[in-house]
Amino acid sequence: MPEYISHPLIKEKTIERRSYQISVAATALMHNTLVILPTGLGKTVVAAFVIASRLHNTEGKVLFLAPTKPLVEQHAEFLRRVLNIEPEKIISLSGEILPEKRAEMYEDAIIVVSTPQVIENDIIAGRISLESFIHITFDEAHRAVGNYAYVFIAKKFFEQSKSPLILAITASPGSDVERIREVAQNLGIEEIEIRTEFDRDVKPYVHEKDIEWIKVEMPAELGEIRKKFLDALRMRYERLKKLDLISIDFENASKKELLAVQEMMQSEAAETRDSRYYDAVSILAEIMKILHAVELIETQGLEALKHYLKRLMTEAHSRGSSKASKKIAGDVTFRDAMLKTFECKIDHPKLKKLREIVRNEIYSNPDSRIIVFANYRDTAEMLSNELAQVEGLKVSKFIGQASRVDDKGMQQKEQVEILNKFRSGEFNVIVSTSVGEEGLDIPATDLVVFYEAVPSEIRAIQRRGRTGRAKRGRIVVLMTKGTRDEGYYYSSIRKERMMYSRLYELRDSLLNRTKVQKQKNLEEFHSPSVLIYADSREAKSGVVKKLFNMGVGIKTGNLDVADYIVSDRVAIERKTVNDFIDSLIKKEKLFNQLFRMRRTYQKPILIVEGDSLYKRAVHPSAIRGAIAAITIDFGIPILFTSNSDETAEMIVSIATREQKIKQREVSLHSDKSKRSLREEQEYIVASISSIGPVIAKNLLESLNTIEKIATASEEELIKVPKIGKKTAERIRKLMTSPYNR
């Protein structure tokens, strides 16, 4: 009989007592801890135990963050099931809940389970403070790098909470030691707890997993098509070599290395204006597109390749298409390979093998649950359709929420419904993209199939963790001989070994140093006491975070024009360098935005953020021409900043000058076509020199109509609050002077 955890806030007989989980939780209750447990070993159980103990001993609230909506729902349901806390006090949040409603829900909640983006936005908007929170669990903590919301929330937690404690949980933080260190630093980690399936205290609870690597031969017909694409690649490698810009074995370089070379060439092109570098950037773009076609035929099959080629040709013949797409579309060798692709009727042998594996599993055990992982949506769609034709299989695909032109994403409600049907047996096979790799709570999965190997140790560990939870599990990895499938597989194994080696080293270094100084002792910014309106679409940018950290008053909402409003006359449109270049390709959008801003605000400003303005495959003359048109024809000054921090500091400087020195109020103007009659009247009067929104309202309230303002004498105007003799004289001069060209 299993022994269960006994705790005042944990329901009886809901959590089995496992020694390694108790040991890990004990550490996590004393220090900010990064917990690394392979999928299936109960990371969420550790979190529940820490949460229960924390709430029992310290007054306050708890935050549980997870990167996806299905994970949020899953964690909230688990906590309601195991904790002795009223279910309505454990709330789950997503961006679909109205902000005003979320603000109300925070008040009564004890445990808030949410995606980090929601919490980040609500902190910035002032809908939630972390002062009363005593603990945060960060699920899939390996995401806490760069500009991800976890980083911002952790910093605010250390600044605002009176008793902060962090638990970071993940199955695999990756093999990049600098990335691991960044995660630890960003989350204020003081201890690292690592367990594997081979540790002595874990072994009693682990079910064995049988792993099979099944290799298939590529058919001659597919090999011939592959050869055609490789011929197209070699031609481009030769063109690169002839440019004699860098000494590298292009043919054996990885995709990561080629991308690094491309970035370097872009920088050189911007600095030197040497046409050879522009040519190299374009050739590398062609190579990346053809390499993807080669990868598809090696690892996915014809259907996925056909979908990709159709999209590539559509892009090549669309307005504003890239130079690389057009060149590929006109390449005789590439077109020959494409023609043979659409003529070929041979299935990839992986498909036949997959049918056989899945059919045999269901035949030998009709109650089996099977997950098939595929890298691409096109492949997942194809595999779902193919497996659905096999007798005994009840199949559903499982994909992410993002949609594209020809591919509708799967909403959260659909995802949850599919998982529930999978558990109940209404479906016995799920074909999933990477969205199924993180955190799915499906304990009864008997078989996991990798349709292709993955080079990422994180993804490989997460995929394997889908089986062997409640009983013995089986994993099958399909590989095409002599292709990158094999390279990816061995790469993931090497990275996984490296990951654990580096994790143990990092853990030891943490033990030997003094505790990490908490982030609330980092640089503090003093509020310049200004108010800035920011468009809600900017909430994800580093600019809004920086503004908030500087203590600026931020109000977010859907602005009619501009990204930031800093006074009644100054509006700011922000473009990253890439956005700016993309907007030039679609000129109507950029110039329409600027025209509306110019029409609505007296002093509009454009900020272009980022380095290497000339690194893209757009001729520098076109960029300079656009800049000239914006500054001269539109009369809009352009300010250049290097990053989001500098952009925020620039916006604060402008806002401080407007609001503190010039004593201007912050006022939202609507685009002319959207203003009410009252707003239009205020706008017209406020546009008079030295007349802002406050004085405009005073004039209209005192004299009632624009007509009476135009005909009023100086004496009548001076009687209006805040109107002095000079202003009255200026109004009379404006209203009575004849127009002179």
KOLZALO-706534 format. One record per residue (C-alpha): residue in one letter; x, y, z. Coordinates in steps of 0.5 Angstrom, whole numbers, plus 500, padded with zeros to 3 digits. Layout:
<nodes>
aXYZ/...
</nodes>
This chain:
<nodes>
m500500500/p503507498/e504512504/y501519503/i503526505/s500528511/h499536511/p494541514/l493544507/i494537503/k488533502/e488526505/k491520500/t492525494/i499525494/e504519495/r510520499/r516520495/s523521499/y526525493/q520529493/i520531500/s528532500/v527537494/a521541497/a525541504/t531545500/a526549496/l522552502/m529554505/h532557498/n530560492/t531553488/l532551481/v529544481/i531539475/l526533474/p525529468/t518529466/g514524470/l517525476/g513530479/k515537479/t508539480/v507535486/v514538489/a511545487/a504543491/f508541497/v512548497/i506552496/a502548502/s508549507/r509556505/l501558505/h501554512/n507558515/t507565512/e501569511/g500572503/k498569496/v502565491/l503565484/f504559479/l506561472/a506557466/p508558459/t501556456/k494556457/p493549457/l498548462/v495554466/e488550466/q492543468/h496546474/a490550477/e486543476/f491539480/l492544485/r484545486/r484537487/v490536492/l490542496/n485544502/i483551499/e477553497/p477552489/e474559488/k480561491/i485558486/i484562480/s486561473/l487567468/s489568461/g489574456/e481572454/i479575461/l477582461/p483586465/e477589469/k475582471/r482580473/a483586477/e477584481/m479576481/y486578484/e483581491/d479574493/a484569490/i489565495/i493562489/v493565482/v495560476/s497564470/t501565464/p506570465/q504575459/v498576463/i501578470/e507582466/n501586463/d497587469/i503589473/i505595468/a498597468/g497597476/r492592476/i496587481/s502588486/l506583488/e507586495/s502581498/f505575495/i510570498/h511565493/i512564486/t513557482/f516558475/d514552471/e518551465/a523555468/h528554462/r524560459/a527565464/v532568459/g532575455/n526579454/y521573457/a516575462/y519571467/v525575468/f521582469/i516578474/a522575478/k525582478/k518586481/f517580486/f524581489/e523589489/q515589492/s514582496/k516583503/s518575504/p519573497/l521565495/i522562488/l521555486/a523554478/i522547475/t524544469/a525538466/s531540462/p534547462/g539546456/s546544455/d548552454/v552553461/e551561459/r544560458/i543556465/r547561469/e542567466/v536563468/a539562475/q541569475/n534572473/l530568478/g535569484/i537562484/e541560491/e540552490/i540547485/e536540486/i537535480/r534528480/t535523474/e531516473/f538513475/d538516482/r538511488/d532515491/v528516485/k529509482/p523505486/y518510483/v521509475/h517505470/e522502465/k522505458/d524501452/i527505447/e527503439/w531506434/i528504427/k532506421/v529506414/e532507407/m530513403/p527510396/a531512390/e526516387/l526521393/g534520393/e534523386/i529529388/r534530394/k540530389/k537535385/f536540391/l543539393/d545540386/a542547387/l545548394/r552546391/m551552385/r550557391/y556554395/e560555389/r558563388/l559564395/k566561395/k568566389/l566572393/d572570397/l569574403/i570568409/s574562409/i569556411/d567549409/f560552407/e557545405/n559542412/a556548416/s550547421/k544551420/k546555426/e553557423/l550559416/l545564420/a551567424/v555568417/q549571414/e548576420/m556578420/m555579412/q549584414/s553588418/e559588413/a555590408/a552596412/e559598414/t563597408/r557598402/d561593398/s556590394/r559583395/y557583402/y550584399/d550578394/a553574400/v547575404/s542574398/i545567397/l545565404/a538567404/e537562398/i541557401/m537557408/k531556404/i533550400/l536547406/h529547409/a527543403/v532538403/e531537411/l523536409/i525530404/e530527408/t526527415/q518529413/g516526406/l513529400/e507532403/a510536407/l515538402/k510540397/h506544402/y513548403/l514549395/k507552394/r508557399/l515559397/m512560390/t507564392/e511568396/a516569390/h510571386/s507576391/r508583391/g514585396/s517578395/s524577397/k530577392/a532570395/s525567393/k525570386/k532568384/i530561387/a523561383/g527562377/d533557378/v532551373/t535546377/f531548383/r525548378/d527541376/a527538383/m520542384/l517538378/k520532380/t517533387/f510534384/e510528379/c513523385/k508518388/i512515393/d511515400/h516516405/p518509408/k517512415/l510513414/k509506412/k513504418/l509509423/r502505420/e505499422/i508501429/v501504431/r497499428/n501493432/e501497438/i493498438/y492490436/s496488442/n493492447/p486496445/d487500451/s493503449/r494511448/i499513443/i503520442/v506521435/f511527435/a512531428/n516537428/y511541423/r504542422/d504540415/t507533417/a502533423/e496534419/m498529414/l500524419/s493525422/n489524416/e493517414/l493514421/a485516421/q484511415/v487505420/e482500423/g482501430/l485508431/k481514433/v486520431/s486527433/k492532431/f494537437/i497543435/g498550438/q494556438/a498561432/s494561426/r497563419/v494564412/d492557410/d493554417/k488555423/g491554430/m487550435/q484554441/q485553448/k478550449/e479545443/q486543446/v483542453/e477538450/i482533446/l486532452/n480530456/k478525450/f485522450/r484520457/s477518456/g479513450/e475517445/f482518442/n487513442/v492517438/i494524438/v499527433/s502533436/t507538434/s512541439/v506544443/g505537446/e512537449/e511541455/g508539461/l502535458/d499531464/i497524461/p500519465/a497513461/t501514455/d504507453/l507509446/v511515444/v513516437/f518521434/y517521427/e524525426/a529526431/v530532434/p537536435/s535539442/e536535448/i530539452/r525537446/a528530446/i527529454/q520532454/r518528449/r521522452/g517524458/r510523455/t511515457/g513511462/r509515468/a504510471/k507503468/r512501463/g513505457/r515505450/i519510445/v520509438/v525514434/l524514426/m530515422/t532516415/k539513414/g545517412/t541524413/r540529418/d536525422/e542521425/g546527426/y540530430/y539524434/y546523436/s547531437/s541531442/i544525446/r551529446/k547535449/e544531454/r550528457/m553535457/m547539460/y547534466/s555535467/r554543467/l549543471/y552539477/e558544476/l554550477/r550547483/d557546486/s559553484/l553555488/l554551494/n561554494/r559561494/t555566498/k548567497/v546570491/q544578493/k537578491/q535583485/k531588489/n538591491/l539592483/e539599480/e533603483/f530608478/h527614481/s520616478/p521623474/s513623475/v511624468/l505620465/i505616458/y500613454/a502607451/d499603446/s497596448/r500593443/e507595445/a506592452/k510586450/s516591448/g522592452/v520599452/v514599456/k518594461/k523599462/l519605463/f515602468/n522600472/m524607471/g517609475/v514612470/g506613470/i504608464/k497608462/t496602456/g490602451/n488602444/l491608441/d488611435/v494614432/a502613435/d505608440/y506613445/i503620447/v507624452/s503631451/d497634448/r502636442/v507630442/a506623439/i511618438/e511612433/r516607434/k519602429/t524597430/v529597424/n526591421/d519594422/f521600419/i524596413/d518592412/s514598412/l518601407/i516595403/k509596404/k509604403/e502605404/k502602411/l508607414/f506613410/n499612412/q501611419/l505618419/f500622415/r494620421/m499622426/r501628423/r494630422/t492629429/y498631433/q502638432/k509635434/p509628432/i516624432/l518617429/i523613433/v527608429/e530603434/g536598433/d543598429/s545596422/l539600419/y542598412/k543591413/r537588410/a537587402/v534594401/h538599397/p541604402/s538609397/a531607398/i532608405/r535614405/g530617400/a524615405/i528618411/a528624407/a521624405/i519623412/t523629415/i522634409/d515632406/f511630413/g515634417/i516629422/p523628426/i526621426/l530619432/f535613432/t536609438/s540603439/n535599443/s529598447/d532601454/e535607450/t528608447/a525608453/e530613456/m529618450/i521618451/v522620458/s526625456/i521628451/a515627456/t519630462/r521636457/e513637455/q510636462/k515639467/i519644463/k513646458/q507645463/r503641457/e498636459/v497629457/s492629452/l489623447/h487626441/s483621436/d484621429/k479626425/s475621422/k473618429/r472624433/s465626436/l463633435/r465636442/e472633441/e472636434/q471643437/e476642442/y481639437/i480645432/v481651438/a486647441/s490647435/i491655435/s498657437/s499657445/i492654446/g492647449/p486642451/v485646458/i484653455/a480650449/k475647454/n475654457/l474658451/l468653449/e465653456/s465661456/l463663449/n459656447/t461656440/i467657435/e463662431/k463666438/i470665439/a472668432/t468674433/a469675440/s473682442/e480682446/e476684452/e471678452/l477673451/i481676457/k475674461/v476667459/p480663465/k488663463/i487667457/g492673458/k492680453/k498677449/t494670447/a487675446/e491679441/r494673438/i487670437/r484676434/k490677429/l488670427/m481671426/t481678423/s488677418/p486676411/y489670408/n496671404/r499666400/
</nodes>
